Structures are given as structure tokens and as C-alpha cells.
Amino acid sequence: MFSYVDPSIRAQLSAKHQLVDLDQEGREIAAGGQPYLSVLGPVTIPRLIHGREVLLEWYPFVRRMELTQVLEAASQVTDGASAAFRELLHTNMSVNSVFALPGFRTADEPLVRVHSCCLTGDIFGSMRCDCGPQLRAAFEQMLAAGSGAVIYMSGHEGRGIGLWAKAITYLLQDAGQDTFQANVSLGLPEDSRDFTDAAVVLRYLLDGRPLKLLSNNPHKRQDLERGGQRISEVVPLISGITEHNLRYIRSKRDKGHSLPGDL
């Protein structure tokens, strides 16, 4: 649905190579082919990083799911299958983004952070998690390294449960549950995030070159490599630990995240 572009505008953007359709291997496909992702850009985004103005290159990307396909899927939903339909909508209504430093597409082993959307931490400034500080630190480490990009996955709030459910889990956590138990108490997965699309767009932008992954989560490396993106090194990202999120961070460490034992 979000991938719809007026045909005349699509033609203009395609002619300038500002709108590209990709297959599941991250390869460009010609008009008339069956696209998996559409990628726009680059769009210039000026941003201050550590007091320095940087002209980031923004590449929004979206799964190609048109309204007619959603309506067709909805007509086939039977009683008891509504969860599958919600998953279809959730997966295909997220517009994700790459925010790249200049020169990213030709860099050797650039530093890449695949960052799950966290409205409470990234925007509201909540200290219940370490997401906001991690996002800021990622841009600073990439600038210091000389190359890199943040892949911002917009459909990943609360490890995939959405903002409303996330708010409920906070109340459950206040009552004693950890962040993973709270998801399960709502009948939701501990972690339903999918990094497949990040792997596809990275394979396109880097043309098969490896990257250094800025992450403490081993599942991100596994998902990206399963999607065909090569990773030469994993670089830890420890930032924003406070008394308010210590229990949350310890819970992530208990689930296998690479975090120090002396938190």
C-alpha cells in the first residue's frame, strides 16, 4: 500500500534512478518484473552528530504489497485466521529507512547499526531502555569510524508488538515481570522482529561487500547472514545504562545478548 506511487511520478523517479525495485536477493529488477522491495533515494538529510553537521543520505524502503493484494488476502481470511492477517498488514505497512554517511555505498566494511524503532526511547527520551542512547552513540561511532549507516526498522516497537501492547507490558513490568515475560503474558512472542528486509537493502547498497555490525544482539547477525549479507565483525554498543533500565538490560543479557557481567 505504501509502495504505491503515481505512474507518472514513478516514471520520473525511475528515470533518475531515485526509485529502484529489488528482488529478494537485493538485485535490481527491470520494469515488469516481480518486485520484493522498493527503495527511494538518496534524500539529503542534514543532521548534527556530536556537534558536527553531516549530510546523511536517506534511503526509505518498503515491502511491495499493493492494496489489491491486501484486499485479496482479506477476502480469504476465515474465522480463527485473523492473527495471520494482522501479521500480513504489520509486515507490509512499515516504511523502513537507511541513514547513511556520505560514501557508504563505496566504503569497505562500513559500520552498520540495525536499529529497531523505539518511540519511547528514541523520541520520548524514556530511560526505561537503552535505545535512545544507543541510536545517538551509533551515529557518533560511525562518524568516528569514517563510514557507516543506521538501518531504522519502523515496525519493531516493543520487539514487534507495537506501541499499545508495549505500554501494557510496562505496567506488567512494574508489577514484577521482566520485559520478555510481559510480552508472553499478552499472548505475544518474546521477540517477533524480522530483519529480512534489512539484509535485502544492505545487499543492494553494498553490492555484496561485508560490513561491521554494531550490535549486542547475536540474532541480528544470524538474521542478516541468513539473508545473504556478509558480516566481517561484530562491534559492541554499550550505552545509556541507568538505574531505570538495569533490570531490562540484565534480562537481555540473560537472553544471550553480549553485555558485560558487571552491569
C-alpha positions as CSV (number, residue, x, y, z in Angstrom):
1,M,0.0,0.0,0.0
2,F,2.7,2.5,1.0
3,S,4.7,1.3,-2.1
4,Y,2.1,2.9,-4.4
5,V,3.5,5.8,-6.5
6,D,1.5,7.6,-9.2
7,P,2.7,6.1,-12.5
8,S,3.9,9.5,-13.9
9,I,5.9,10.2,-10.8
10,R,7.2,6.7,-10.7
11,A,8.4,7.1,-14.3
12,Q,10.3,10.3,-13.4
13,L,11.9,8.8,-10.3
14,S,12.8,5.6,-12.1
15,A,14.4,7.5,-15.0
16,K,16.7,9.4,-12.5
17,H,17.4,6.1,-10.6
18,Q,15.8,7.6,-7.5
19,L,13.2,4.7,-7.2
20,V,14.5,1.2,-7.6
21,D,12.7,-2.2,-7.3
22,L,14.6,-5.1,-5.9
23,D,14.2,-8.9,-5.8
24,Q,14.7,-10.9,-2.6
25,E,18.4,-11.1,-3.3
26,G,18.9,-7.3,-3.3
27,R,19.2,-7.2,-7.1
28,E,17.6,-4.5,-9.3
29,I,14.8,-5.8,-11.5
30,A,13.5,-4.3,-14.7
31,A,10.1,-2.9,-15.2
32,G,7.5,-5.7,-15.4
33,G,9.4,-7.9,-13.0
34,Q,8.0,-9.1,-9.7
35,P,9.5,-6.7,-7.0
36,Y,10.1,-7.6,-3.4
37,L,11.2,-4.2,-2.1
38,S,11.1,-0.6,-3.4
39,V,13.9,1.8,-2.4
40,L,13.9,5.6,-2.7
41,G,16.7,8.0,-2.6
42,P,19.1,9.1,-1.7
43,V,17.3,12.0,0.0
44,T,19.6,14.5,1.7
45,I,19.0,14.8,5.5
46,P,21.2,17.3,7.3
47,R,21.8,16.2,10.9
48,L,24.0,17.2,13.8
49,I,26.2,14.4,15.0
50,H,28.4,15.1,18.0
51,G,28.2,18.9,17.2
52,R,29.1,18.4,13.6
53,E,26.7,18.9,10.7
54,V,26.6,15.9,8.4
55,L,24.6,15.5,5.2
56,L,23.1,12.0,5.6
57,E,21.8,10.0,2.7
58,W,18.3,8.7,3.4
59,Y,17.0,5.6,1.6
60,P,13.4,4.8,2.6
61,F,12.5,1.2,1.6
62,V,9.2,-0.6,1.7
63,R,7.9,-4.1,1.1
64,R,6.0,-4.2,-2.2
65,M,2.5,-5.0,-1.1
66,E,-0.3,-3.2,-3.1
67,L,-3.8,-2.6,-1.9
68,T,-5.3,-5.1,-4.3
69,Q,-3.1,-7.8,-2.7
70,V,-4.2,-6.9,0.8
71,L,-7.9,-6.9,-0.2
72,E,-7.5,-10.3,-1.8
73,A,-5.8,-11.7,1.3
74,A,-8.5,-10.2,3.5
75,S,-11.2,-12.0,1.4
76,Q,-9.5,-15.3,2.1
77,V,-9.3,-14.8,5.9
78,T,-11.6,-17.3,7.8
79,D,-12.6,-17.4,11.4
80,G,-9.5,-18.0,13.5
81,A,-7.1,-16.7,10.9
82,S,-7.2,-13.1,11.9
83,A,-3.8,-13.3,13.5
84,A,-2.2,-14.2,10.2
85,F,-4.0,-11.2,8.5
86,R,-2.7,-8.8,11.2
87,E,0.8,-10.1,10.6
88,L,0.4,-9.5,6.9
89,L,-0.7,-5.9,7.5
90,H,2.0,-5.3,10.0
91,T,4.8,-6.6,7.8
92,N,3.8,-4.7,4.7
93,M,2.7,-1.3,6.2
94,S,6.2,-0.4,7.6
95,V,8.3,2.1,5.8
96,N,11.9,1.4,7.0
97,S,14.9,3.6,6.4
98,V,18.7,3.7,5.8
99,F,20.5,6.8,7.1
100,A,24.0,6.6,5.6
101,L,27.1,8.7,5.9
102,P,28.4,10.1,2.6
103,G,30.4,7.4,0.8
104,F,28.6,4.5,2.4
105,R,27.9,2.7,-0.9
106,T,31.6,2.5,-1.8
107,A,33.1,2.0,1.7
108,D,35.0,-1.1,2.7
109,E,33.5,-2.8,5.7
110,P,31.4,0.2,6.9
111,L,30.0,0.2,10.4
112,V,26.2,-0.6,10.4
113,R,23.6,-0.4,13.1
114,V,20.3,-2.2,12.5
115,H,18.1,-0.3,15.0
116,S,14.6,-1.4,16.0
117,C,12.1,1.5,16.3
118,C,11.6,2.6,19.9
119,L,9.3,5.6,20.1
120,T,9.5,5.7,23.9
121,G,13.3,5.7,23.9
122,D,14.3,7.3,20.6
123,I,11.7,10.1,20.6
124,F,10.2,10.4,24.1
125,G,13.5,10.1,25.8
126,S,12.5,7.3,28.2
127,M,15.2,5.8,30.3
128,R,13.4,2.5,30.7
129,C,15.5,1.1,27.9
130,D,18.9,2.0,26.3
131,C,17.6,2.5,22.8
132,G,17.8,6.3,22.5
133,P,21.4,6.5,23.8
134,Q,22.3,3.5,21.5
135,L,20.9,5.3,18.5
136,R,22.9,8.5,19.2
137,A,26.0,6.6,20.1
138,A,25.7,4.6,16.8
139,F,25.9,7.8,14.7
140,E,28.8,9.0,16.7
141,Q,30.8,5.8,16.4
142,M,30.1,5.7,12.6
143,L,31.3,9.2,12.2
144,A,34.5,8.4,14.1
145,A,35.0,5.3,12.0
146,G,34.6,7.3,8.8
147,S,31.7,5.3,7.2
148,G,28.5,3.6,8.2
149,A,24.7,3.6,8.3
150,V,21.8,3.1,10.6
151,I,19.1,0.8,9.3
152,Y,15.9,2.0,11.1
153,M,13.2,-0.7,11.3
154,S,10.0,1.1,11.9
155,G,7.8,-1.9,12.6
156,H,9.8,-3.2,15.6
157,E,8.3,-1.3,18.5
158,G,8.5,-3.5,21.7
159,R,10.3,-6.2,19.7
160,G,7.5,-6.3,17.3
161,I,4.3,-6.0,19.4
162,G,3.5,-2.3,18.8
163,L,3.3,0.8,21.0
164,W,-0.1,0.0,22.6
165,A,0.9,-3.5,23.7
166,K,4.3,-2.2,24.8
167,A,2.6,0.3,27.1
168,I,0.7,-2.6,28.7
169,T,3.9,-4.6,29.1
170,Y,5.4,-1.6,31.0
171,L,2.6,-1.9,33.6
172,L,3.2,-5.7,33.8
173,Q,6.9,-5.0,34.3
174,D,6.1,-2.5,37.1
175,A,4.2,-5.4,38.7
176,G,7.3,-7.6,38.7
177,Q,7.6,-9.3,35.2
178,D,10.6,-8.9,33.1
179,T,10.4,-7.5,29.5
180,F,10.2,-10.9,27.9
181,Q,7.7,-12.4,30.3
182,A,5.4,-9.4,29.8
183,N,5.2,-10.0,26.1
184,V,4.2,-13.6,26.7
185,S,1.6,-12.6,29.2
186,L,-0.2,-10.8,26.5
187,G,-0.1,-13.9,24.3
188,L,2.6,-12.4,22.1
189,P,6.0,-13.6,21.1
190,E,9.0,-12.6,23.2
191,D,10.6,-11.3,20.0
192,S,8.8,-11.3,16.6
193,R,11.2,-9.0,14.8
194,D,12.3,-9.8,11.2
195,F,15.5,-8.4,9.8
196,T,15.0,-9.9,6.3
197,D,14.3,-6.6,4.6
198,A,17.4,-5.0,6.2
199,A,19.5,-7.8,4.7
200,V,18.0,-7.2,1.2
201,V,18.6,-3.5,1.2
202,L,22.1,-3.8,2.5
203,R,23.0,-6.4,-0.2
204,Y,21.8,-3.8,-2.7
205,L,23.5,-0.8,-1.3
206,L,26.8,-2.6,-0.6
207,D,26.8,-4.7,-3.7
208,G,27.8,-7.8,-1.8
209,R,30.6,-6.2,0.3
210,P,30.8,-7.1,4.0
211,L,30.0,-4.8,6.9
212,K,30.9,-4.4,10.6
213,L,27.7,-4.9,12.6
214,L,27.2,-2.6,15.6
215,S,25.2,-4.7,18.0
216,N,25.0,-6.7,21.2
217,N,22.2,-9.0,19.8
218,P,23.5,-12.2,18.2
219,H,20.2,-12.8,16.5
220,K,20.7,-9.8,14.3
221,R,23.9,-11.2,12.9
222,Q,22.2,-14.6,12.3
223,D,19.2,-13.0,10.5
224,L,21.4,-10.8,8.3
225,E,23.7,-13.6,7.3
226,R,20.7,-15.9,6.7
227,G,19.6,-13.1,4.3
228,G,22.9,-13.3,2.5
229,Q,24.6,-10.2,3.9
230,R,28.2,-10.8,4.9
231,I,29.5,-9.6,8.3
232,S,33.2,-9.3,8.9
233,E,33.0,-8.3,12.6
234,V,30.5,-7.5,15.4
235,V,31.3,-4.4,17.3
236,P,29.6,-4.0,20.8
237,L,27.4,-1.0,21.6
238,I,27.1,-0.3,25.3
239,S,25.4,3.0,26.1
240,G,22.7,4.5,28.3
241,I,22.7,2.1,31.3
242,T,20.8,3.7,34.2
243,E,19.1,2.6,37.4
244,H,15.8,2.8,35.5
245,N,16.8,0.2,32.8
246,L,19.2,-2.1,34.6
247,R,16.7,-4.9,35.1
248,Y,15.7,-4.6,31.4
249,I,19.3,-4.8,30.3
250,R,20.0,-7.8,32.5
251,S,17.0,-9.5,31.0
252,K,18.5,-9.0,27.6
253,R,21.9,-10.4,28.8
254,D,20.1,-13.5,30.2
255,K,18.6,-14.0,26.7
256,G,22.0,-14.1,25.1
257,H,22.9,-10.5,24.3
258,S,26.6,-9.8,24.5
259,L,26.6,-7.5,27.6
260,P,29.1,-7.2,30.4
261,G,28.6,-9.3,33.5
262,D,29.3,-6.4,35.9
263,L,26.3,-4.2,34.9
